């Protein structure tokens, strides 16, 4: 869904036009509002983990910006539980950092906090004029246009034979990386891949 958000699309178009430069490091900071509702806690315990549930959107963006052909080399993650302490029982964290090193020398850094005091949703753009912030108070209002754009893209591909809006190989790769980061968070071990993107089992 994030690929279809207007702010990310604008940044991508500027990269394609040569206005920003060639990306070599991708850094995503995702800060979610602290929700103490017991139902939300139940969700966190069963959602598959922070990287699979939430960070996977940023992982997909890293492939979009760094290159769809990027192949993971090593994934490592660390985290803490500042509010939802019993997430540790499932090998998860309410604040987590993950790093994916790609074989072409590029790096993606992911930060997720589920304990933010912020009450808005924004993307920041840093250029020669400074930092520009586009903040919208509601998650629905912020991303519903992206969901609509995504749905239109898939329908056009299926019904009209237009190109797939997201390479299926990238969607699969994002899941592989998310699972590797989740495993690293749980075990404390770095998950490694060979140049073909296959897991290296020790």
Protein Blocks (a to p, Z undefined) as FASTA:
>chain_A
ZZmpmklmmmmmmmmnopnopcfbdcddddddddfbfklmmmmmmnopaklmmmmmmmmm
mmmmnopkbccfbdcdddddfklmmlmmnopafbdcdddddfkopacdddddfkbfbfbd
cdddddfkbccddddfbfklmmmmmmmmmmmmmmmmmmnopacfbdfklmmmmmmmmmmm
mmmmmnopacdddfkopacdZZ
